[in-house]
């Protein structure tokens, strides 16, 4: 952490290693729970916002908020209830590591509204599925998360038994395809839904690649402060404008912190993750699969003789991926 003023500055020198408990092909970005994706946030619990209201996506050309879908379908009130979308191109790209698998983003290209049954629907046979056929084996995946976004509410809609798709109501859905190998040849990949109802006559929906807060859309602002003069923060505590600094080298370092539910561990190295601290020791934290907080502890400034603040709160939510 770093301050940018010149007086009464508190600098906490922190080097952090954040690891996951298991590796899978889903980028840890969103879920359909109470603190999950909403019109404003892809993680409302962690207050991580979309770049644009109602979500961010990339099209088949790689353009953020582009218009070229990976797959599309035209529906009418008389269309068959089984909806099948050819998503081989996108699934193959995930399988080969070309993109991080954050899930599918379905939006209305034109027309009215389509209601699809979600994974919360009581009849399991009508829930969404991802069918994949490779050279020698076939897979049928159930969704990990599914929800839709609506501009009229700030709440998560992931508990609903239906998903809505329209020009103003996108559907988000993700699948864990980690059991696929790079050597597998994907012959077919189908995103399957059961249509509950079609409103407003003809509707065209498109499938895009969900990409929360795409990097290409962000403008980088470089803020230079005291730490610029101290590469890797070495000897930053000697600066006259630094009020206080700390690290994790002392044997009793934990006594300066309050456990907020997830304490980290001071380490000198981590060979498995090929990690080395900037110097001395780093704080290692584990992010459990499917959760949004990996570290929660507070530094007791007051007891350390620093009167500017009583404590600081250090917490690590997930962002795009870890």
N, C-alpha and C positions, 0 to 999 in steps of 0.2 A: 504494500500500500504506500501511497506517496502523496505528499502535500505540495501545493504549488505557490503558496504565499511566502512571505519572508519572515514573519514573526509568529510565535506561538504555534510552531509546526510540530505535529506528531508524525513520525515516520516509523512504521513497523516493517522491518526487513523480513520478508517472507518468501521462501522458495518452496513451491508446492508440487508434489507429484500426485496426480489424480488418476486412478486406474479403475477399471470396471471389473466386476466379479466374473464375468464371462463375456466372450466375444460372440457377436451374432451379426446378422446382416442388416439389422434395423438401426438406423441412426437414432440415437436417444434424443428425440426432439419434442415429441408431443404424445399425448394420450387422450382417451375419451372420458376420463374421470371428472370429478367435480372441479379439480384444479387444472384441468386439461385445456384443450384447444377451444377458443371462443372467437368471436368476430374480431377482437382486438389483439389477442395473445395466442401464440402457439403453445405457451405454457403459462396459464393464468396464475398458477401457484407461485411460480418464480418471476412473474411479471416480465416475461420475455415477449416483446411485441412483434407482430408481423410488420414487414416494411409497408404493406398496404392493408387497409381494412378488408376483412373477409379472406385473408390468406394470400400466400405467395406461391407461384408455380413457375415452371419452365416448360416450354413447348418442345416439340420434336426437333426443332432447329437449335435448341439450347437457349432461346431467348427468354429472359425473365418477363412474365406476364404476356407471353407470346400467344399467337392465334392458331398455330398449327398443331392439332392434337395428335397424340400417338395412335389414337383410335377414336371412332365416333359412331353414333347410332342415331337413327331417326325413328321416333315413336309416335303413335297415335293412340287414342282410346281403344282402338280395335287391334292393336299389336299383340302378339303372343306374350304371355306373362313371363316367359323365360328370356332374359336379356344376356347375351354373350358378347363380350368385347375382346377383340384380338390384341393382346398386350405383349406379344412376343418380343417386339423390338425393345421395349422398356425393361422387361424382366431380364432379357439377355444382357443388357447394359449393366443392370444391378449385379447379375451373376458374375460378370467379368470384372467388376470393380470400377467400371467407368464412372458410375455415380454412386453416391451413398443412398441407400434405400430408406427414404423417409416416408414412402407410401405413395398412393395414387391420389390425384386431385381431380374430381369430376365436376364439371361446371356446365351449365346450359349455354350453348352457343346461340341458340335462337328459340323462340316459342315460349310455351308455358312451363308447367311444373311436372316433374315425375317423382312419385313416391316409390321408394324401394324398401324392402324389408331389411332391417339391420340385424346384427348378430345378437341383439337383445330380444329379438322376436321369439316368442314361446315355442313356435314350431321350428325345430332345428333344420328340417329339410328345406325351409324357405330362407335360411340365412345365407349371406354372401359367401362365396368361395373363390379360390384361385386354383385353377387346374393347370398343371404343368406336365407335359410329356417330353421325356428325354429319350436318348438312344438306349432303350432297354428297360425303362421304368417310368411309371406315372405317379404323380403326387396330387393330393387334394388338400389344400391348406385352408384353415379357418382364419378369420381375421384376428389380429392382435388388438387392434383398436379401430373403431369406426364412429363417425359423427358427422353432423352437418353444421354449417355456420349460417347465422341469420342476423341481419343488421338491426333487427328490432329488439334484440336481447343481448346482454353482456354475459349471460350464463352459458355454461357448457351444456350441450344438447346430446351428449353421448349416451344418456340413459334411455333415449327414445327408442321405440320399437320400429321406427321407420327412418329412412334417410331421404332428404329432399334434394333434388337437383333442379336448379333453374339458373337463369342469368344472375340472380341475386342471392342464390342459396347453394353454395358449393358443398360437395360431400368429400370427406377425407376418409381414407381407409388404408390400413397397412397390414402386411403379412410378413411373417418370419420365414424366409426361404434359405436359411443358413445351411440346411442339410444338402443343398445343391453344391456340386463341386465345379471348379472352373473347367475341368475336363469334360463335363457333361455337355452334350449337344442338345440344345432345346429345340424340339421339333414343333411344339405347340404350347402356347400360354394363353389361357382364357380367364378373364375376369367375369364371374357369373353372378347375376342377381335375379331375384324374383320381383317382378313389377307389381306393386299394390294398386296403383292408379295413375292415370295420365290426365292432367288438367290442361285446358286451353287449346285443344286441337293438336296440331303437329308440334313436336318438340325434338330438337337436336341437341344431344349431349356429347361432350368431348372428354377424353381422358388425357390428363397432363401429369407431369412429374412434380409432386409436392416438394417444395424447396423453401422451407421457412427462412425468412430474412436473407435472401440471396446476397452473397458477398459483392457481386457485381453492382448491386444497387446502392451500396453504401459508399459514402464519401469519407475517406480517412482524414481525420483531423489530428495533427501531431501537436501535443501539448508538452512543452519542454519545462522541466522543473529542476529542483536541486539534484535529483538523482542523475541528471545528464552529466554532471561533473565527476561522477563516481561509477565507473564501469562495474557492472554486476553488484552495485551497492557497497563495494568494499570501502571501508573507512568512512562511510557516510555519517557515522555518529560523531566524527570530529568536526563537522561543519558547524559554524557558529549559529546558523539559522535553524539547525535541527534541534528540536526540543527534547526528543526521546527516540531511541531505536532499540530494537531487540531482535533476537534470533532464536535458534533452537539448539545451540551448542552446550549450554549449561546442563549439568546432570539433573538439576531440579527445575528445569524450565516449566514443567507442568504446573508447578505451584503458583506461577504468575497468571494462570488462565483458569476460567470457570468452564466446566464441561456443560455445553448446551444440548447434549444428547448424542453428539458425534465428535469425539476427540480424535485428533490425528496422532501419528506416530513419528517421532524424529528418527530419520535414517541417514546413514552416511553414503549409501549407494543402493541401487536396485538393479542387479545384473539381469534379472528376468525381463525387465522393461527397458533395459539399456539406458538407465537414467543415472546421472551424476548431478549432485547439487552444484549451485554456482560456486559455493565454497562452504566448508564446514558441514553442517547438516541441513536437511530439508524436511519439511512436514509432509508426510505421506498420508493420503486419505483414500478410502475405497468407496466408490459409488455403487451401491447395490443395484442390480438389474431392475429396471422398471420404476426406480425412485428418482426424485429430483433434488435431493440434498445429500452431499457427500461429506460435509464438514460443518460443524456448528460449535464454536467455542469463543469465549470472550476474554479479552485481556484486561486485567485489573489495574488500570492506570492509577487509580487513586491510591491503592495500597503500595504502589511502586514509587509514590512521591510525585506523580504528575498531576497537577491540579487543573489542567486545561479541560479535561473531560473525566468522567467517572470510569468509563470503560469503552472499549470498541467491540463490535460484534463481527466476527469473521465467519462468513458462510459461503459455501460454494454450490450454487445451483448448476444444472446442466445448461449448456447453450446449444450449439448446433450438434456437436458430437464430442465424445471423449475417447 
